[in-house]
Amino acid sequence: MATTAPAQQGPASARSDHAQTGGPGVPQSRLLATEIPGPRSRALQERKAAAVPRGVGITLPVFTDVAGGGILVDVDGNRLIDLGSGIAVTGVGNGEPTVVRAVTAQIERFTHTCFTITGYDGYVEVAEALNRLTPGDHEKRTALFNSGAEAVENAVKVARVATGRDTVVVFDHAYHGRTNLTMAMTAKSMPYKHGFGPFAPSVHRAPLSYPFRDGLSGPDAAAAAIHQIEKQVGADQVAALVIEPIQGEGGFVVPAPGFLPALAAWASANGIVFVADEIQTGFARTGRMFACEDEGVVPDIITTAKGIAGGMPLSAVTGRAELMDAVHVGGLGGTYGGNPVACAAALAAIELFEHGGLVERAAAIGTLLTDRLSRIRDANPCIGDVRGRGAMIAIEIVDPSTGAPDAATTGRIAAGAHAQGVILLTCGTDSNVIRFLPPLVIDDALLHDAMDVLDSVVTAL
Ligand SMILES: *Cc1c(COP(=O)(O)O)cnc(C)c1O
């Protein structure tokens, strides 16, 4: 299979003085061996352009050799600080040894049966673990799927059958995925929806509590949202209210205290299924096992994915037994949903989330990042807001004279950090938010180094 492109052979010379394998053995320090992207990444980028549609974009066009801890080593031997975790996925770390062992052992037993043809223990064990770990001590059931969007779709299916109603209420700035129904539920047009319609009907968007912009208390913002839903839809038409407890792609918006509890109480009083989309916030990320716990909110259904399985594709819908069991036999499933290898990875990852100190570690990461970012903000008025919880922190970039969102400056900050070997992601409806989502196993020295880079990039603007 050899071709003339050197990158296909593996970056042997770059590797010789760097990590050979991923996982915790990867040296935990930033290193710029070439410009970023380096020549091998640029060669792969050219092949990508000829082989992959441009619609599949790349934030930082370096190609990965190995990764572990808080470091991603690219094919040119550069060691980049990973503040993205592949969008909040590798919370337990890339190549985490217990996950690798569990996956390897499962692959040697069998790789697939389709759980809806013949069952296997791993699926049931993941369901039992999620039923136990998710908020609330009521009886629960869990169904497994492949992606976050698929989990959201299935949560809506369950809510519609259980209530006999059809409308789904979502919120401003929401992100729920890229399938047809979840595009309808997602707020931002470009790039997620633009040109891809028509979209699924019976989706209603309500205003979200956004303290930095609306200045409303949580209860006041909830009252405004409820009033709008009651007038424009009618509570008795609503099957489900779907909300991210802290928004992900929409800008890491943390609703004001009281907003989520008021909505949950209203949903409960009106027979509406309250669905917490914890696909990004789940599994220790926010310094709690699930973000809803911060205000004691107990969702009727919770959707999870991303961090659940140490990088293997898996998602879940966990809900009240009477809701989940409302669906007829055979109504939920899919060829790969709850794949045994992904389940083995999830069980190893969940063990670490529960007993590996990762909830506490996420909280400590939040304290470090918030402290460093607040000091950078105090010296740089373009940073309008520092927000988030645990290892899910963001800064919102504004024009200091008008307070208007400043996407151009945001892009310059991200590009400056990328050039210095720090993987930073942006987000937000106005593309003016920089988000920090490090693996929970990253060490403090790397976080400080990344904050020093950010400080110098922002100060140099
Ligand atoms: C990423 C995300 C999704 C979609 O997950 P995919 O696995 O990309 O389909 C849905 N909801 C939230 C909150 C997310 O962050």
Ligand as a Chemical Component Dictionary entry (heavy atoms), coordinates in Angstrom:
data_LIG
# 
_chem_comp.id                   LIG 
_chem_comp.type                 NON-POLYMER 
_chem_comp.pdbx_formal_charge   0 
_chem_comp.three_letter_code    LIG 
# 
loop_
_chem_comp_atom.comp_id 
_chem_comp_atom.atom_id 
_chem_comp_atom.alt_atom_id 
_chem_comp_atom.type_symbol 
_chem_comp_atom.charge 
_chem_comp_atom.model_Cartn_x 
_chem_comp_atom.model_Cartn_y 
_chem_comp_atom.model_Cartn_z 
_chem_comp_atom.pdbx_ordinal 
LIG C1 C1 C 0 -21.929 17.283 20.437 1  
LIG C2 C2 C 0 -23.300 17.469 20.932 2  
LIG C3 C3 C 0 -24.388 16.811 20.346 3  
LIG C4 C4 C 0 -24.257 15.956 19.107 4  
LIG O1 O1 O 0 -23.395 14.862 19.334 5  
LIG P1 P1 P 0 -22.806 14.060 18.061 6  
LIG O2 O2 O 0 -22.136 12.874 18.684 7  
LIG O3 O3 O 0 -21.855 14.982 17.381 8  
LIG O4 O4 O 0 -23.962 13.693 17.214 9  
LIG C5 C5 C 0 -25.646 16.997 20.895 10 
LIG N1 N1 N 0 -25.810 17.765 21.988 11 
LIG C6 C6 C 0 -24.797 18.401 22.588 12 
LIG C7 C7 C 0 -25.042 19.239 23.799 13 
LIG C8 C8 C 0 -23.498 18.286 22.073 14 
LIG O5 O5 O 0 -22.481 18.949 22.648 15 
# 
loop_
_chem_comp_bond.comp_id 
_chem_comp_bond.atom_id_1 
_chem_comp_bond.atom_id_2 
_chem_comp_bond.value_order 
_chem_comp_bond.pdbx_ordinal 
LIG C1 C2 SING 1  
LIG C2 C3 SING 2  
LIG C2 C8 DOUB 3  
LIG C3 C4 SING 4  
LIG C3 C5 DOUB 5  
LIG C4 O1 SING 6  
LIG O1 P1 SING 7  
LIG P1 O2 DOUB 8  
LIG P1 O3 SING 9  
LIG P1 O4 SING 10 
LIG C5 N1 SING 11 
LIG N1 C6 DOUB 12 
LIG C6 C7 SING 13 
LIG C6 C8 SING 14 
LIG C8 O5 SING 15 
# 
